[in-house]
Amino acid sequence: MERKIKLIFPQQGITIEAELKESKLAQSIAAILPFEGRVNTWGKEIYFPIPLRSDIIFPQGLVKKGDVGYWPEGACLCLFFGPTPVSLSEEEIRPASDVEVVGRLLGDVSVLEQVSSGSVVKIVKE
């Protein structure tokens, strides 16, 4: 299975690549590509709804910079690039509630700071 995807933010002229894990949930996400959505921001997290509802098998309450997570409560994909409003320190990245990490962003994730709520994101297979 091809595991690399591209996240394209046309309004900001930003494209960032990610690599999906080998997990069942990551494979399910890859199977519904391409799709697009409108993003929300929450601290240094971008999240957007995807056309997939799933339970999570490997819940995580803390993630790392560059992680791509699936948030089951909102059926959203989350891009983590720094602390969120519920993080307890500048080094900690804490989602609103548990996510399953389904991939990893590649390259400089700080470019995501330019993306604002309401922006369009297109997700395609590389």
CNS distance restraints for C-alpha pairs under 8 A (distance, minus, plus):
assign (resid   2 and name CA) (resid 125 and name CA) 7.77 0.50 0.50
assign (resid   2 and name CA) (resid 126 and name CA) 7.96 0.50 0.50
assign (resid   3 and name CA) (resid  19 and name CA) 5.45 0.50 0.50
assign (resid   3 and name CA) (resid  20 and name CA) 5.02 0.50 0.50
assign (resid   3 and name CA) (resid  21 and name CA) 7.11 0.50 0.50
assign (resid   3 and name CA) (resid  22 and name CA) 7.89 0.50 0.50
assign (resid   3 and name CA) (resid  30 and name CA) 7.56 0.50 0.50
assign (resid   3 and name CA) (resid 125 and name CA) 7.89 0.50 0.50
assign (resid   4 and name CA) (resid  17 and name CA) 6.94 0.50 0.50
assign (resid   4 and name CA) (resid  18 and name CA) 5.69 0.50 0.50
assign (resid   4 and name CA) (resid  19 and name CA) 4.42 0.50 0.50
assign (resid   4 and name CA) (resid  20 and name CA) 6.22 0.50 0.50
assign (resid   4 and name CA) (resid 125 and name CA) 6.36 0.50 0.50
assign (resid   4 and name CA) (resid 126 and name CA) 5.56 0.50 0.50
assign (resid   5 and name CA) (resid  17 and name CA) 5.73 0.50 0.50
assign (resid   5 and name CA) (resid  18 and name CA) 5.34 0.50 0.50
assign (resid   5 and name CA) (resid  19 and name CA) 6.23 0.50 0.50
assign (resid   5 and name CA) (resid  20 and name CA) 7.46 0.50 0.50
assign (resid   5 and name CA) (resid 123 and name CA) 6.91 0.50 0.50
assign (resid   5 and name CA) (resid 124 and name CA) 5.66 0.50 0.50
assign (resid   5 and name CA) (resid 125 and name CA) 4.42 0.50 0.50
assign (resid   5 and name CA) (resid 126 and name CA) 4.82 0.50 0.50
assign (resid   6 and name CA) (resid  15 and name CA) 6.64 0.50 0.50
assign (resid   6 and name CA) (resid  16 and name CA) 5.79 0.50 0.50
assign (resid   6 and name CA) (resid  17 and name CA) 4.44 0.50 0.50
assign (resid   6 and name CA) (resid  18 and name CA) 6.24 0.50 0.50
assign (resid   6 and name CA) (resid 122 and name CA) 7.94 0.50 0.50
assign (resid   6 and name CA) (resid 123 and name CA) 5.70 0.50 0.50
assign (resid   6 and name CA) (resid 124 and name CA) 5.37 0.50 0.50
assign (resid   6 and name CA) (resid 125 and name CA) 6.22 0.50 0.50
assign (resid   6 and name CA) (resid 126 and name CA) 5.86 0.50 0.50
assign (resid   7 and name CA) (resid  15 and name CA) 5.65 0.50 0.50
assign (resid   7 and name CA) (resid  16 and name CA) 5.33 0.50 0.50
assign (resid   7 and name CA) (resid  17 and name CA) 6.12 0.50 0.50
assign (resid   7 and name CA) (resid  18 and name CA) 7.60 0.50 0.50
assign (resid   7 and name CA) (resid 121 and name CA) 6.46 0.50 0.50
assign (resid   7 and name CA) (resid 122 and name CA) 5.72 0.50 0.50
assign (resid   7 and name CA) (resid 123 and name CA) 4.69 0.50 0.50
assign (resid   7 and name CA) (resid 124 and name CA) 6.75 0.50 0.50
assign (resid   8 and name CA) (resid  13 and name CA) 7.70 0.50 0.50
assign (resid   8 and name CA) (resid  14 and name CA) 5.97 0.50 0.50
assign (resid   8 and name CA) (resid  15 and name CA) 4.42 0.50 0.50
assign (resid   8 and name CA) (resid  16 and name CA) 6.59 0.50 0.50
assign (resid   8 and name CA) (resid 121 and name CA) 5.49 0.50 0.50
assign (resid   8 and name CA) (resid 122 and name CA) 5.02 0.50 0.50
assign (resid   8 and name CA) (resid 123 and name CA) 6.36 0.50 0.50
assign (resid   9 and name CA) (resid  13 and name CA) 5.97 0.50 0.50
assign (resid   9 and name CA) (resid  14 and name CA) 5.10 0.50 0.50
assign (resid   9 and name CA) (resid  15 and name CA) 6.15 0.50 0.50
assign (resid   9 and name CA) (resid 115 and name CA) 7.61 0.50 0.50
assign (resid   9 and name CA) (resid 119 and name CA) 7.20 0.50 0.50
assign (resid   9 and name CA) (resid 120 and name CA) 5.99 0.50 0.50
assign (resid   9 and name CA) (resid 121 and name CA) 4.80 0.50 0.50
assign (resid   9 and name CA) (resid 122 and name CA) 6.61 0.50 0.50
assign (resid  10 and name CA) (resid  14 and name CA) 6.48 0.50 0.50
assign (resid  10 and name CA) (resid 120 and name CA) 6.93 0.50 0.50
assign (resid  10 and name CA) (resid 121 and name CA) 7.17 0.50 0.50
assign (resid  11 and name CA) (resid 119 and name CA) 6.78 0.50 0.50
assign (resid  11 and name CA) (resid 120 and name CA) 7.14 0.50 0.50
assign (resid  12 and name CA) (resid 114 and name CA) 7.05 0.50 0.50
assign (resid  12 and name CA) (resid 115 and name CA) 6.69 0.50 0.50
assign (resid  14 and name CA) (resid 111 and name CA) 7.40 0.50 0.50
assign (resid  16 and name CA) (resid 105 and name CA) 7.21 0.50 0.50
assign (resid  16 and name CA) (resid 106 and name CA) 6.92 0.50 0.50
assign (resid  16 and name CA) (resid 107 and name CA) 7.19 0.50 0.50
assign (resid  16 and name CA) (resid 109 and name CA) 7.80 0.50 0.50
assign (resid  17 and name CA) (resid 105 and name CA) 6.01 0.50 0.50
assign (resid  17 and name CA) (resid 106 and name CA) 5.39 0.50 0.50
assign (resid  17 and name CA) (resid 107 and name CA) 7.33 0.50 0.50
assign (resid  18 and name CA) (resid 103 and name CA) 6.66 0.50 0.50
assign (resid  18 and name CA) (resid 104 and name CA) 5.40 0.50 0.50
assign (resid  18 and name CA) (resid 105 and name CA) 4.15 0.50 0.50
assign (resid  18 and name CA) (resid 106 and name CA) 5.20 0.50 0.50
assign (resid  19 and name CA) (resid 103 and name CA) 5.42 0.50 0.50
assign (resid  19 and name CA) (resid 104 and name CA) 5.39 0.50 0.50
assign (resid  19 and name CA) (resid 105 and name CA) 6.51 0.50 0.50
assign (resid  19 and name CA) (resid 106 and name CA) 7.18 0.50 0.50
assign (resid  20 and name CA) (resid  26 and name CA) 5.92 0.50 0.50
assign (resid  20 and name CA) (resid  27 and name CA) 7.82 0.50 0.50
assign (resid  20 and name CA) (resid  30 and name CA) 7.96 0.50 0.50
assign (resid  20 and name CA) (resid 102 and name CA) 5.79 0.50 0.50
assign (resid  20 and name CA) (resid 103 and name CA) 4.03 0.50 0.50
assign (resid  20 and name CA) (resid 104 and name CA) 6.51 0.50 0.50
assign (resid  21 and name CA) (resid  26 and name CA) 5.88 0.50 0.50
assign (resid  21 and name CA) (resid  27 and name CA) 7.82 0.50 0.50
assign (resid  21 and name CA) (resid 102 and name CA) 5.46 0.50 0.50
assign (resid  21 and name CA) (resid 103 and name CA) 5.10 0.50 0.50
assign (resid  21 and name CA) (resid 104 and name CA) 7.89 0.50 0.50
assign (resid  22 and name CA) (resid  26 and name CA) 6.48 0.50 0.50
assign (resid  22 and name CA) (resid  27 and name CA) 6.72 0.50 0.50
assign (resid  23 and name CA) (resid  27 and name CA) 6.24 0.50 0.50
assign (resid  23 and name CA) (resid 102 and name CA) 7.07 0.50 0.50
assign (resid  24 and name CA) (resid  28 and name CA) 6.21 0.50 0.50
assign (resid  25 and name CA) (resid  29 and name CA) 6.33 0.50 0.50
assign (resid  25 and name CA) (resid  54 and name CA) 7.67 0.50 0.50
assign (resid  25 and name CA) (resid  56 and name CA) 7.72 0.50 0.50
assign (resid  25 and name CA) (resid 102 and name CA) 6.93 0.50 0.50
assign (resid  26 and name CA) (resid  30 and name CA) 6.27 0.50 0.50
assign (resid  26 and name CA) (resid 102 and name CA) 5.10 0.50 0.50
assign (resid  26 and name CA) (resid 103 and name CA) 7.27 0.50 0.50
assign (resid  27 and name CA) (resid  31 and name CA) 6.18 0.50 0.50
assign (resid  28 and name CA) (resid  32 and name CA) 6.80 0.50 0.50
assign (resid  29 and name CA) (resid  33 and name CA) 6.92 0.50 0.50
assign (resid  29 and name CA) (resid  52 and name CA) 7.27 0.50 0.50
assign (resid  30 and name CA) (resid 125 and name CA) 7.50 0.50 0.50
assign (resid  32 and name CA) (resid  51 and name CA) 7.52 0.50 0.50
assign (resid  32 and name CA) (resid  52 and name CA) 7.91 0.50 0.50
assign (resid  33 and name CA) (resid 123 and name CA) 6.72 0.50 0.50
assign (resid  33 and name CA) (resid 124 and name CA) 5.76 0.50 0.50
assign (resid  33 and name CA) (resid 125 and name CA) 6.62 0.50 0.50
assign (resid  34 and name CA) (resid 122 and name CA) 7.37 0.50 0.50
assign (resid  34 and name CA) (resid 123 and name CA) 5.54 0.50 0.50
assign (resid  34 and name CA) (resid 124 and name CA) 4.59 0.50 0.50
assign (resid  34 and name CA) (resid 125 and name CA) 6.82 0.50 0.50
assign (resid  35 and name CA) (resid  50 and name CA) 7.65 0.50 0.50
assign (resid  35 and name CA) (resid 122 and name CA) 6.03 0.50 0.50
assign (resid  35 and name CA) (resid 123 and name CA) 5.58 0.50 0.50
assign (resid  35 and name CA) (resid 124 and name CA) 6.96 0.50 0.50
assign (resid  36 and name CA) (resid  50 and name CA) 7.88 0.50 0.50
assign (resid  36 and name CA) (resid 120 and name CA) 7.01 0.50 0.50
assign (resid  36 and name CA) (resid 121 and name CA) 5.48 0.50 0.50
assign (resid  36 and name CA) (resid 122 and name CA) 4.23 0.50 0.50
assign (resid  36 and name CA) (resid 123 and name CA) 5.94 0.50 0.50
assign (resid  37 and name CA) (resid  48 and name CA) 6.27 0.50 0.50
assign (resid  37 and name CA) (resid  49 and name CA) 6.62 0.50 0.50
assign (resid  37 and name CA) (resid  50 and name CA) 7.22 0.50 0.50
assign (resid  37 and name CA) (resid 120 and name CA) 5.70 0.50 0.50
assign (resid  37 and name CA) (resid 121 and name CA) 5.47 0.50 0.50
assign (resid  37 and name CA) (resid 122 and name CA) 6.68 0.50 0.50
assign (resid  38 and name CA) (resid  48 and name CA) 6.06 0.50 0.50
assign (resid  38 and name CA) (resid  49 and name CA) 7.71 0.50 0.50
assign (resid  38 and name CA) (resid 117 and name CA) 7.58 0.50 0.50
assign (resid  38 and name CA) (resid 118 and name CA) 5.32 0.50 0.50
assign (resid  38 and name CA) (resid 119 and name CA) 5.49 0.50 0.50
assign (resid  38 and name CA) (resid 120 and name CA) 4.60 0.50 0.50
assign (resid  38 and name CA) (resid 121 and name CA) 6.14 0.50 0.50
assign (resid  39 and name CA) (resid  46 and name CA) 6.36 0.50 0.50
assign (resid  39 and name CA) (resid  47 and name CA) 5.64 0.50 0.50
assign (resid  39 and name CA) (resid  48 and name CA) 4.70 0.50 0.50
assign (resid  39 and name CA) (resid  49 and name CA) 7.91 0.50 0.50
assign (resid  39 and name CA) (resid 116 and name CA) 7.54 0.50 0.50
assign (resid  39 and name CA) (resid 117 and name CA) 5.40 0.50 0.50
assign (resid  39 and name CA) (resid 118 and name CA) 5.35 0.50 0.50
assign (resid  39 and name CA) (resid 119 and name CA) 5.58 0.50 0.50
assign (resid  39 and name CA) (resid 120 and name CA) 6.29 0.50 0.50
assign (resid  39 and name CA) (resid 121 and name CA) 6.76 0.50 0.50
assign (resid  40 and name CA) (resid  46 and name CA) 5.75 0.50 0.50
assign (resid  40 and name CA) (resid  47 and name CA) 5.39 0.50 0.50
assign (resid  40 and name CA) (resid  48 and name CA) 6.14 0.50 0.50
assign (resid  40 and name CA) (resid 116 and name CA) 7.27 0.50 0.50
assign (resid  40 and name CA) (resid 117 and name CA) 4.38 0.50 0.50
assign (resid  40 and name CA) (resid 118 and name CA) 6.24 0.50 0.50
assign (resid  40 and name CA) (resid 119 and name CA) 7.90 0.50 0.50
assign (resid  41 and name CA) (resid  45 and name CA) 5.65 0.50 0.50
assign (resid  41 and name CA) (resid  46 and name CA) 4.58 0.50 0.50
assign (resid  41 and name CA) (resid  47 and name CA) 6.35 0.50 0.50
assign (resid  41 and name CA) (resid 116 and name CA) 6.60 0.50 0.50
assign (resid  41 and name CA) (resid 117 and name CA) 5.37 0.50 0.50
assign (resid  42 and name CA) (resid  46 and name CA) 6.46 0.50 0.50
assign (resid  42 and name CA) (resid  47 and name CA) 7.90 0.50 0.50
assign (resid  42 and name CA) (resid  84 and name CA) 6.17 0.50 0.50
assign (resid  42 and name CA) (resid  85 and name CA) 6.94 0.50 0.50
assign (resid  43 and name CA) (resid  82 and name CA) 7.55 0.50 0.50
assign (resid  43 and name CA) (resid  83 and name CA) 6.30 0.50 0.50
assign (resid  43 and name CA) (resid  84 and name CA) 4.35 0.50 0.50
assign (resid  43 and name CA) (resid  85 and name CA) 5.59 0.50 0.50
assign (resid  44 and name CA) (resid  80 and name CA) 6.40 0.50 0.50
assign (resid  44 and name CA) (resid  81 and name CA) 5.43 0.50 0.50
assign (resid  44 and name CA) (resid  82 and name CA) 4.69 0.50 0.50
assign (resid  44 and name CA) (resid  83 and name CA) 5.51 0.50 0.50
assign (resid  44 and name CA) (resid  84 and name CA) 5.56 0.50 0.50
assign (resid  44 and name CA) (resid 113 and name CA) 7.06 0.50 0.50
assign (resid  45 and name CA) (resid  78 and name CA) 6.67 0.50 0.50
assign (resid  45 and name CA) (resid  79 and name CA) 5.57 0.50 0.50
assign (resid  45 and name CA) (resid  80 and name CA) 4.69 0.50 0.50
assign (resid  45 and name CA) (resid  81 and name CA) 6.05 0.50 0.50
assign (resid  45 and name CA) (resid  82 and name CA) 6.83 0.50 0.50
assign (resid  45 and name CA) (resid  83 and name CA) 7.57 0.50 0.50
assign (resid  45 and name CA) (resid  84 and name CA) 6.44 0.50 0.50
assign (resid  46 and name CA) (resid  78 and name CA) 5.65 0.50 0.50
assign (resid  46 and name CA) (resid  79 and name CA) 5.09 0.50 0.50
assign (resid  46 and name CA) (resid  80 and name CA) 6.72 0.50 0.50
assign (resid  46 and name CA) (resid 112 and name CA) 7.95 0.50 0.50
assign (resid  47 and name CA) (resid  76 and name CA) 6.12 0.50 0.50
assign (resid  47 and name CA) (resid  77 and name CA) 5.53 0.50 0.50
assign (resid  47 and name CA) (resid  78 and name CA) 4.24 0.50 0.50
assign (resid  47 and name CA) (resid  79 and name CA) 6.22 0.50 0.50
assign (resid  48 and name CA) (resid  76 and name CA) 5.07 0.50 0.50
assign (resid  48 and name CA) (resid  77 and name CA) 5.62 0.50 0.50
assign (resid  48 and name CA) (resid  78 and name CA) 6.76 0.50 0.50
assign (resid  49 and name CA) (resid  74 and name CA) 6.74 0.50 0.50
assign (resid  49 and name CA) (resid  75 and name CA) 5.61 0.50 0.50
assign (resid  49 and name CA) (resid  76 and name CA) 4.06 0.50 0.50
assign (resid  49 and name CA) (resid  77 and name CA) 6.36 0.50 0.50
assign (resid  50 and name CA) (resid  75 and name CA) 6.14 0.50 0.50
assign (resid  50 and name CA) (resid  76 and name CA) 5.45 0.50 0.50
assign (resid  50 and name CA) (resid  77 and name CA) 6.57 0.50 0.50
assign (resid  51 and name CA) (resid  75 and name CA) 7.61 0.50 0.50
assign (resid  52 and name CA) (resid  75 and name CA) 6.40 0.50 0.50
assign (resid  53 and name CA) (resid  72 and name CA) 6.89 0.50 0.50
assign (resid  53 and name CA) (resid  75 and name CA) 5.40 0.50 0.50
assign (resid  54 and name CA) (resid  72 and name CA) 6.27 0.50 0.50
assign (resid  54 and name CA) (resid  75 and name CA) 7.31 0.50 0.50
assign (resid  55 and name CA) (resid  72 and name CA) 6.14 0.50 0.50
assign (resid  56 and name CA) (resid  70 and name CA) 7.95 0.50 0.50
assign (resid  56 and name CA) (resid  72 and name CA) 6.84 0.50 0.50
assign (resid  56 and name CA) (resid  99 and name CA) 7.24 0.50 0.50
assign (resid  56 and name CA) (resid 100 and name CA) 5.90 0.50 0.50
assign (resid  57 and name CA) (resid 100 and name CA) 7.20 0.50 0.50
assign (resid  58 and name CA) (resid  99 and name CA) 7.92 0.50 0.50
assign (resid  58 and name CA) (resid 100 and name CA) 5.54 0.50 0.50
assign (resid  58 and name CA) (resid 101 and name CA) 7.83 0.50 0.50
assign (resid  59 and name CA) (resid  98 and name CA) 5.35 0.50 0.50
assign (resid  59 and name CA) (resid  99 and name CA) 5.35 0.50 0.50
assign (resid  59 and name CA) (resid 100 and name CA) 5.04 0.50 0.50
assign (resid  59 and name CA) (resid 101 and name CA) 8.00 0.50 0.50
assign (resid  60 and name CA) (resid  98 and name CA) 5.05 0.50 0.50
assign (resid  60 and name CA) (resid  99 and name CA) 5.39 0.50 0.50
assign (resid  60 and name CA) (resid 100 and name CA) 6.00 0.50 0.50
assign (resid  60 and name CA) (resid 101 and name CA) 7.47 0.50 0.50
assign (resid  61 and name CA) (resid  94 and name CA) 6.15 0.50 0.50
assign (resid  61 and name CA) (resid  95 and name CA) 6.38 0.50 0.50
assign (resid  61 and name CA) (resid  97 and name CA) 6.37 0.50 0.50
assign (resid  61 and name CA) (resid  98 and name CA) 4.72 0.50 0.50
assign (resid  61 and name CA) (resid  99 and name CA) 6.80 0.50 0.50
assign (resid  62 and name CA) (resid  92 and name CA) 7.39 0.50 0.50
assign (resid  62 and name CA) (resid  93 and name CA) 5.85 0.50 0.50
assign (resid  62 and name CA) (resid  94 and name CA) 4.76 0.50 0.50
assign (resid  62 and name CA) (resid  95 and name CA) 6.62 0.50 0.50
assign (resid  62 and name CA) (resid  98 and name CA) 7.83 0.50 0.50
assign (resid  63 and name CA) (resid  67 and name CA) 6.52 0.50 0.50
assign (resid  63 and name CA) (resid  80 and name CA) 7.66 0.50 0.50
assign (resid  63 and name CA) (resid  92 and name CA) 7.94 0.50 0.50
assign (resid  63 and name CA) (resid  93 and name CA) 5.59 0.50 0.50
assign (resid  63 and name CA) (resid  94 and name CA) 6.34 0.50 0.50
assign (resid  63 and name CA) (resid  95 and name CA) 7.47 0.50 0.50
assign (resid  63 and name CA) (resid 101 and name CA) 7.72 0.50 0.50
assign (resid  64 and name CA) (resid  80 and name CA) 7.20 0.50 0.50
assign (resid  64 and name CA) (resid  81 and name CA) 7.95 0.50 0.50
assign (resid  64 and name CA) (resid  92 and name CA) 7.92 0.50 0.50
assign (resid  64 and name CA) (resid  93 and name CA) 6.31 0.50 0.50
assign (resid  65 and name CA) (resid  80 and name CA) 5.59 0.50 0.50
assign (resid  65 and name CA) (resid  81 and name CA) 4.76 0.50 0.50
assign (resid  65 and name CA) (resid  82 and name CA) 5.80 0.50 0.50
assign (resid  65 and name CA) (resid  93 and name CA) 7.16 0.50 0.50
assign (resid  66 and name CA) (resid  79 and name CA) 6.91 0.50 0.50
assign (resid  66 and name CA) (resid  80 and name CA) 5.49 0.50 0.50
assign (resid  66 and name CA) (resid  81 and name CA) 5.44 0.50 0.50
assign (resid  66 and name CA) (resid 104 and name CA) 5.62 0.50 0.50
assign (resid  66 and name CA) (resid 105 and name CA) 4.88 0.50 0.50
assign (resid  66 and name CA) (resid 106 and name CA) 7.38 0.50 0.50
assign (resid  66 and name CA) (resid 109 and name CA) 6.42 0.50 0.50
assign (resid  67 and name CA) (resid  79 and name CA) 6.30 0.50 0.50
assign (resid  67 and name CA) (resid  80 and name CA) 5.55 0.50 0.50
assign (resid  67 and name CA) (resid  81 and name CA) 7.65 0.50 0.50
assign (resid  67 and name CA) (resid 101 and name CA) 6.46 0.50 0.50
assign (resid  67 and name CA) (resid 102 and name CA) 7.83 0.50 0.50
assign (resid  67 and name CA) (resid 103 and name CA) 6.09 0.50 0.50
assign (resid  67 and name CA) (resid 104 and name CA) 4.64 0.50 0.50
assign (resid  67 and name CA) (resid 105 and name CA) 6.14 0.50 0.50
assign (resid  68 and name CA) (resid  77 and name CA) 6.96 0.50 0.50
assign (resid  68 and name CA) (resid  78 and name CA) 5.60 0.50 0.50
assign (resid  68 and name CA) (resid  79 and name CA) 4.86 0.50 0.50
assign (resid  68 and name CA) (resid  80 and name CA) 6.44 0.50 0.50
assign (resid  68 and name CA) (resid 101 and name CA) 5.68 0.50 0.50
assign (resid  68 and name CA) (resid 102 and name CA) 5.78 0.50 0.50
assign (resid  68 and name CA) (resid 103 and name CA) 4.84 0.50 0.50
assign (resid  68 and name CA) (resid 104 and name CA) 5.35 0.50 0.50
assign (resid  68 and name CA) (resid 105 and name CA) 6.63 0.50 0.50
assign (resid  69 and name CA) (resid  77 and name CA) 5.73 0.50 0.50
assign (resid  69 and name CA) (resid  78 and name CA) 4.95 0.50 0.50
assign (resid  69 and name CA) (resid  79 and name CA) 6.60 0.50 0.50
assign (resid  69 and name CA) (resid  80 and name CA) 7.87 0.50 0.50
assign (resid  69 and name CA) (resid  99 and name CA) 5.65 0.50 0.50
assign (resid  69 and name CA) (resid 100 and name CA) 5.28 0.50 0.50
assign (resid  69 and name CA) (resid 101 and name CA) 4.15 0.50 0.50
assign (resid  69 and name CA) (resid 102 and name CA) 5.39 0.50 0.50
assign (resid  69 and name CA) (resid 103 and name CA) 6.87 0.50 0.50
assign (resid  70 and name CA) (resid  75 and name CA) 7.09 0.50 0.50
assign (resid  70 and name CA) (resid  76 and name CA) 5.77 0.50 0.50
assign (resid  70 and name CA) (resid  77 and name CA) 4.69 0.50 0.50
assign (resid  70 and name CA) (resid  78 and name CA) 6.08 0.50 0.50
assign (resid  70 and name CA) (resid  99 and name CA) 5.36 0.50 0.50
assign (resid  70 and name CA) (resid 100 and name CA) 5.25 0.50 0.50
assign (resid  70 and name CA) (resid 101 and name CA) 6.37 0.50 0.50
assign (resid  70 and name CA) (resid 102 and name CA) 6.62 0.50 0.50
assign (resid  71 and name CA) (resid  75 and name CA) 5.71 0.50 0.50
assign (resid  71 and name CA) (resid  76 and name CA) 5.15 0.50 0.50
assign (resid  71 and name CA) (resid  77 and name CA) 6.24 0.50 0.50
assign (resid  71 and name CA) (resid  78 and name CA) 6.89 0.50 0.50
assign (resid  71 and name CA) (resid  97 and name CA) 7.68 0.50 0.50
assign (resid  71 and name CA) (resid  98 and name CA) 6.91 0.50 0.50
assign (resid  71 and name CA) (resid  99 and name CA) 4.71 0.50 0.50
assign (resid  71 and name CA) (resid 100 and name CA) 6.86 0.50 0.50
assign (resid  72 and name CA) (resid  76 and name CA) 6.71 0.50 0.50
assign (resid  72 and name CA) (resid  99 and name CA) 6.91 0.50 0.50
assign (resid  79 and name CA) (resid 105 and name CA) 7.85 0.50 0.50
assign (resid  80 and name CA) (resid  93 and name CA) 7.49 0.50 0.50
assign (resid  81 and name CA) (resid 109 and name CA) 5.96 0.50 0.50
assign (resid  81 and name CA) (resid 110 and name CA) 6.72 0.50 0.50
assign (resid  81 and name CA) (resid 112 and name CA) 7.41 0.50 0.50
assign (resid  82 and name CA) (resid  90 and name CA) 7.71 0.50 0.50
assign (resid  82 and name CA) (resid  91 and name CA) 7.69 0.50 0.50
assign (resid  82 and name CA) (resid  92 and name CA) 7.72 0.50 0.50
assign (resid  82 and name CA) (resid  93 and name CA) 6.00 0.50 0.50
assign (resid  83 and name CA) (resid  87 and name CA) 5.60 0.50 0.50
assign (resid  83 and name CA) (resid  89 and name CA) 7.48 0.50 0.50
assign (resid  83 and name CA) (resid  90 and name CA) 5.90 0.50 0.50
assign (resid  83 and name CA) (resid  91 and name CA) 6.90 0.50 0.50
assign (resid  83 and name CA) (resid  92 and name CA) 5.93 0.50 0.50
assign (resid  83 and name CA) (resid  93 and name CA) 4.59 0.50 0.50
assign (resid  83 and name CA) (resid  94 and name CA) 6.86 0.50 0.50
assign (resid  84 and name CA) (resid  93 and name CA) 6.13 0.50 0.50
assign (resid  84 and name CA) (resid  94 and name CA) 6.18 0.50 0.50
assign (resid  84 and name CA) (resid  95 and name CA) 6.88 0.50 0.50
assign (resid  86 and name CA) (resid  94 and name CA) 6.25 0.50 0.50
assign (resid  86 and name CA) (resid  95 and name CA) 7.43 0.50 0.50
assign (resid  86 and name CA) (resid  96 and name CA) 6.94 0.50 0.50
assign (resid  87 and name CA) (resid  92 and name CA) 5.54 0.50 0.50
assign (resid  87 and name CA) (resid  93 and name CA) 5.59 0.50 0.50
assign (resid  87 and name CA) (resid  94 and name CA) 5.03 0.50 0.50
assign (resid  87 and name CA) (resid  95 and name CA) 7.93 0.50 0.50
assign (resid  88 and name CA) (resid  92 and name CA) 6.32 0.50 0.50
assign (resid  95 and name CA) (resid  99 and name CA) 7.13 0.50 0.50
assign (resid 105 and name CA) (resid 109 and name CA) 7.04 0.50 0.50
assign (resid 111 and name CA) (resid 115 and name CA) 7.88 0.50 0.50
assign (resid 115 and name CA) (resid 119 and name CA) 6.77 0.50 0.50
